[in-house]
Structures are given as structure tokens and as C-alpha cells.
Amino acid sequence: MTTILAIGKFIHKERKKQKLSLAKLSTKAFGNPYRASAIGEIEKANMPDVTFQTIDKLLIALGYSLKDLFLAN
């Protein structure tokens, strides 16, 4: 499994576990719902050029850190 796929699956799994829509996660991470479609693409590993800053914001919104992500895999 590629790293971007593992990251996407982790974000998707945690978002679903917390019962957050893409728009709600976008609002928590970025302050608005307008990045919801981009989050969906990250979850499906269709955005290979995603930055660590974006991943970090999503993880923090879900209650995790980059360290947690790598320890989970």
C-alpha cells in the first residue's frame, strides 16, 4: 500500500468513526466547508500532491498528529 493511500484510508476511517461529513471535517480543519471535495480526493488517494500541512490540519481536526498516523501503520 502506498503512503498516500494509507493516509487517505486512515482519514476516511477516522472521519466515519467520528460521524463527520466531509463538509464538517473541512470546517473543523480549515474553517470553512469548501475543501470537502478535496478531502474526498485525499481519502481516495486521488490527490498525490497533497502537502504535509494539509494532512496535519486534517489529523489535528480528527484529534491526531502526524506521529499518531505513522505509529498506526
C-alpha positions as CSV (number, residue, x, y, z in Angstrom):
1,M,0.0,0.0,0.0
2,T,1.3,3.4,-0.9
3,T,1.8,6.1,1.8
4,I,-0.8,8.4,0.3
5,L,-3.3,5.5,0.1
6,A,-2.7,4.6,3.8
7,I,-3.1,8.3,4.8
8,G,-6.4,8.5,2.9
9,K,-7.7,5.3,4.4
10,F,-6.8,6.5,7.9
11,I,-8.5,9.9,7.5
12,H,-11.6,8.2,6.0
13,K,-11.8,5.6,8.7
14,E,-11.4,8.2,11.5
15,R,-13.9,10.6,9.9
16,K,-16.5,7.9,9.6
17,K,-15.8,6.7,13.2
18,Q,-16.4,10.3,14.4
19,K,-19.5,10.6,12.2
20,L,-18.2,13.7,10.4
21,S,-19.3,14.6,6.9
22,L,-16.7,15.9,4.5
23,A,-18.0,19.4,4.9
24,K,-17.9,19.2,8.8
25,L,-14.3,17.9,8.7
26,S,-13.4,20.7,6.2
27,T,-14.9,23.3,8.6
28,K,-13.0,21.8,11.6
29,A,-9.7,21.7,9.7
30,F,-9.9,24.8,7.5
31,G,-12.6,27.0,9.0
32,N,-15.0,26.5,6.0
33,P,-16.7,23.7,4.2
34,Y,-15.3,24.5,0.7
35,R,-12.4,21.9,0.8
36,A,-14.8,19.0,1.3
37,S,-14.3,17.7,-2.2
38,A,-10.5,17.9,-1.9
39,I,-10.7,15.9,1.4
40,G,-12.7,13.2,-0.5
41,E,-10.0,13.1,-3.1
42,I,-7.3,12.7,-0.4
43,E,-9.3,9.9,1.1
44,K,-9.4,8.1,-2.3
45,A,-5.7,8.8,-2.9
46,N,-6.5,10.9,-5.9
47,M,-4.5,13.8,-4.8
48,P,-0.9,12.7,-4.7
49,D,0.5,16.2,-4.4
50,V,-1.2,16.9,-1.0
51,T,1.0,18.7,1.4
52,F,2.0,17.6,4.9
53,Q,0.5,20.9,6.1
54,T,-2.9,19.9,4.8
55,I,-2.6,16.3,6.2
56,D,-1.6,17.8,9.5
57,K,-4.6,20.1,9.7
58,L,-6.9,17.2,8.9
59,L,-5.3,15.0,11.5
60,I,-5.5,17.7,14.2
61,A,-9.2,18.2,13.4
62,L,-9.7,14.5,13.9
63,G,-7.7,14.6,17.2
64,Y,-4.5,13.0,15.9
65,S,-1.0,14.1,14.9
66,L,1.4,13.1,12.1
67,K,3.2,11.0,14.7
68,D,0.0,9.1,15.5
69,L,-0.6,8.4,11.8
70,F,2.8,6.8,11.3
71,L,2.6,4.8,14.6
72,A,-0.8,3.5,13.5
73,N,0.7,1.9,10.3
